[in-house]
Amino acid sequence: MKSTLISKNKTYSLPIFLTDATFGVVKSVDSKDIQDSQIRGVVVNTYHLLNEPGSKVIEGFGGIKNFMNFDGLTVTDSGGWQIFSLIHRNKKAGKITEDGVIFSYGKLKGTLFTPEDCIQTQFEIGSDIIICLDDFTPPNVSDEKILDTVERTIRWAKRCKIKYEEMLKKYNFSEDNRPLLFAVVQGGDKIHLRKYCIDKLLEIGFDGYGFGGYMIDENGDLDLNVSEKLAKLIPDNFFKFALGVGDPSQVIKCMEYGWEIFDCTLPTRDARHKRLYIFNHEINNFEDLKKDNFFSYLYLGKDKFINSNEKISNFCDCYTCKNFSLGYLNYLFKIKSVTAYRLASIHNMRFYSKIFDAYLQK
């Protein structure tokens, strides 16, 4: 595993966790809360930011970092997930063509969103890592269907690379200060198709490669078998991005497989739904995380917390744990205060950042 990533002349230690900031904001918290929780990066979404406020607006502010006043690593998700979640699940939501995607609603309604548009938009947003537009299928479809999306992902990646090189010249980026370009490896649970996809993407050439697709096993959990095998298929001299991963146990397993960059909606989404993560013992290094049952879930809505003067966790140094009781947090959720979402999110973000801090202490 590589120890650092450099983009736009700034160095980031690896592995790194990126919290979900789809619309250029992490719901209920501000950028200082993110940084104070020692989260070092965010993922924003190309499709949603193109809809609102528009990539040109963000460019006018000097890019997404200036726009949201966040100095950490910023990644733009390409919009491939929206193709899956909107169109593959509902044919009325739009249409996928060889040229690109036509969405059926929103500000992009009726317009063609091409791989080239995807790259140009990400340059306008000003992220540190740009991701190629990709396509993938729901689980449990035929090999033929999976291969079709693999081939399209490869063809689109080639077009993205060409547009990326054009944009580097337009914006006068040098090799030292350019954003990085990642491609996404598709192929479902078919390892031979994953290998085919990565081999073809390696021929095109990218800075890093992402674990693409909606990869769940028969229990509804991340398919760790595919994750492990794909990590081995990607050469170690390239960055490995575990897109959408995951819960704490999955993150630790994937770190051991060699994945270096992670993003997930879980910690902040769970926080807003009263589910917090707590360590069951002191965490000093990565070995402490590999012990059985190293963490538990705490459900803030339970009545047993009404009169509790305890803090969330004795093994956490976040702002929430330092200043507020379980009883107060339980009350805030009962009255549906937005402060409840903020304080819970701060705690869960710090829980995740402590996992990555522990790895860096190896």
N, C-alpha and C positions, 0 to 999 in steps of 0.2 A: 504494500500500500504506500502511495506517495504521501509525503508529509505536508506539502503545501500546494496551493493553487494560486497562480498569479494572473490577474486580469486588470487591465487598465492601470498598470503600474502599482497595484495594491496586492499584498500577499495575505492569504487566508490559510490558517492551519487546518489540516484535514485529520479526521473526518469532520464534517460540518452538518448541522441541522438547519433547515430553512423553514420558518413557520409560514403558514398560509396567509397571504395578503392579496387575495384574488383581485380586488378592486383598488389596490394601492393602499389598503388599510387592513389591519388585523381587527376584526370586529370587536368593539368595546374597549380597545386599548389604543394608545398613541405610540408614536415611534420611540419616545423616551422610555415608555414602559417596556418595549421590546428590548432596547439596549440595556436597560437596568436589569432585565432578566437574563442578561448575558447570551441572548440569542444573536448570532452573528450574521444571519442572512434571512431573506424573505423570497417567496415566489409570488409573482404577480401574473395575471392572465392576459395574454395578448388579445384574445377575442373580446373579453369583457371590457378592457380598457379602450379598445377600438370603438366599441359601442358608446361608452361613456367614461371619461369626458371627451375621448378622441385622442389619438396618438399625437396629433399636431399640437393640441393644447398642452400635453405633457412636455413635448419637445420645446415649446415656448417657455416653459419654466426651467429649462436646462436639463431635462430628463427626470426620471422617476425618483432618483435619490433626492434631488432638490425639491421635487413636488411634495414628497411625503416626509422630507427632512430626516432621512435615514441614511447612515453612512456605511452600512454593512453590505455584504454580497447580495446582489439582486439578480434574480433569474426570471426570465419571461417564459412561462409555459406557452407552448405554440398554439394551442387551441385544438389539438388532436383529440383530447379528452371530450371536448364539446361535440366533436363529430360523432364520437361514440355515444355519449350520453343523450344527445339530442336526436341525431339522425338515425343511427343504427337501431335505436329503441323506438323511434317514431318517424316513419317515412314522411309524415306530413310536416315534419320540422325542417326539412330541407332535402337537398339532393347532392350526392357525391359524384363528381365527374372526373375524367382524367385531367381536366384543366385545373380543378379545384373544388371548392364547396360553395353551394348556393344555399343560404339560410332563408327560412320562410318568415322570420319575424325579427323584431328589433330594428335598430338603425341600419343594419346590414341587409335587411329584407330585400330579396330580389337581386342582390349584387353577388358577383363572383369573387370569392376569397381564395386567391391562388397561393401556392408555396412562395412565390416571389413577393406577394403582398404581405405574407406572414413575416418574412425576413425584413422587409422595409419597415413594417410597423414596429418591429422589435428594435431596430436601430433608432427610430423616432422616440420610442419609450426610453431608450438609453440604458438597457440592462447590461450587466457584466457577462452573463451567459445567455446566449441565444439558442433556441432549440428549434430544429427543423419540424415542419408540419408533417404529421404522420397519420396513418389510418390503421385501425384494428377492429376486430370483430368481438361480439359477445362470446362467452365460453360456450363449449359444446356445439360447435358448428363443424362442418366438414373440413378436411384437410384442403380441399380445393378452395373453399371460401377463405381460409386462413392464408393460403399461398397468394391469393388475389390481393389481399391487403398488404402482405409482405412485399410483393412486387411493386405495388403502388407506393408504399413507404420508401422503397429504394429509389424509384424514379423521382419522387418528390424531393428526396434528400439531395439528389444530384442537382436538381433545379435550384434548391435552396443554397447549395454551395456556390453555384455560379452567381446567384444574386448577392450572396454574402460578400464575395470578392469584389463585385461591382460597388457595393456600398462602402467597403473599406476604402476604396479609392475616392469615392464621393466625399466621405467624411475625413479624408486625409489621416486615417489611422496608420500607425507604424506597427511593426511586429511586436514591439514592446508594450504599446498602450491599447491594443485592439481588444474588443470583446471576444470571448471564446465562442466557438460554434460546436454544439452537440447534436448528434443524430440519435434516433430512438430505434432500438432493436425490437422488432415484432416477431411473431411466430407462435403465439399462444403457448400451449403446453407441449408442442412438438419440438423437441430439441434439435432435430435435423433441420427444421425450418428456421429456428433461432440461429443455428450455425450458418446456414445459407445467407440469412439476412446480415449477420455481422461480417461475414466474409466480403459481401458485396459493398457494405458501407465502408469497410476498411480500404477497399480499392479506391473509393471516392476521397476519403481522408477527412477526419474530423478531430477535434481536440478531446472529445469525450463521447461516451455512449450511454444511453439510458435504458433502464429495464422497463420496456413498454408493455402495455396491455392491461387487461383486467384479469390479473392472475390470482385466482383463488382455487383452493383444493376442494375436495368433497365435503369438508367440514366448514367451508366458508372462510377459511383462513388463507393468508398468503401462501402460495405454493413455494415452499422453501427449497424443494428439490430443483425446480426450474431456476430459482434465484441463484442457487449455488453453482449449478452447471453453467449458467450464462456468465457469471462472474469469471469463471475459468476460461470461457471462450474469448472474452475481451482481453487483449494483451495488457500487461501490467503497466506499460508506458503511456496508457491513455486513462483519462479520468472515468470513473464508473459511478453513475448516478442512479440510485435506487428510487425511481420516481414513485411517489405516493406511499413510500414505506416509512413508518408504519407504527404499530404499537410497540411498546418498549422491548418486549421479548424479541419481536421480529427485527427491530433495529440492531440489537446486539448480535443476533445470528448473522445478519447480513454484513455487519462490520467484520465478523470473523471470516466471511466468505471473500472479503476484499472490496465491498462497496464503500464508497468514500463520501458521497453527497446524498443527503436524504431530505425529503420534504413530506409533510403530511398535515391533513386538516384535523386529525384526531385530538391533539392536546387542547386546542382552543375550542373546538366544537364540543368535546366532552365537558370542558369547563363550563360552558354556557348551559349544559344540561345537568349540572350539579355532580358530575363524576370527576373526582380528583385522583391524582396518582400520588402515592406516598411510598417512600423507601421503608423497608422493614428493618434496616440496620444502617449503620454509618457507611457511607460510600467514599472511599479514599482512592481507589484505583479500579482498573477495569476488571480485575479478578473478583472484586466484591460484587460486580454486576453479573457474574457468571454463576453465582450461587443460586440454588433452587429458591423460588419464591422470594426474590429480592425486592419485589414491590407488591403493593396491594392497591385496590380501588377503595376510595372513600366516597360515600354517597351523601352529599350535604343535605339532602332534603329530609333525611330521617329525623323523626321526632326526638330521638335520644340525644340529639345535639342542641336542643332548645336551650338548655341551661348550662351547656358546656363552656367552661372558661379556658379549655385547652386550645392550643393552636393546631393547625392542620397536621403538622409534622415536626417532630423533634430533630429531624435530619435535613431540614431545609432552612436556607438563609434568605428566602425571598422577602420582598416588602410585605406581602400579605401575612406570612407566618410571623414576621417580627412585630406586627402591629395589631392583628385582629384575631378574635376568638372564633371558634366554631359556632358558638351560639349567635354571635353577631352575623356571621355569614349565612347561617340558616335563616335568620330573620330577614336579611336582605333579599334572599331568594323568595321568601314567602310574600314579601311586598312587591316583588318583581322589579326591584331597583336595578338599573343598569350598572350600578357600582358592584353588584354581586357578580355580574359577568366579568367585569374588569379584574376584580381581585382574584377570582377563581382562575382566570386566564393567565394572570401573572404567575400564579403558583405553578400551573401545569407547564408553562414555558420554561420556568426555572428548573423544574424536574427534568425536562428534556436536555436543557443545556448542561446540567450536572452529569448526565450520562456521557455527553461528549467531552466534558472536562475530565471525567475519569479515564476515558480512553487515552487522552493526551498525556495522562500521568503514567502511562505504561513504561 
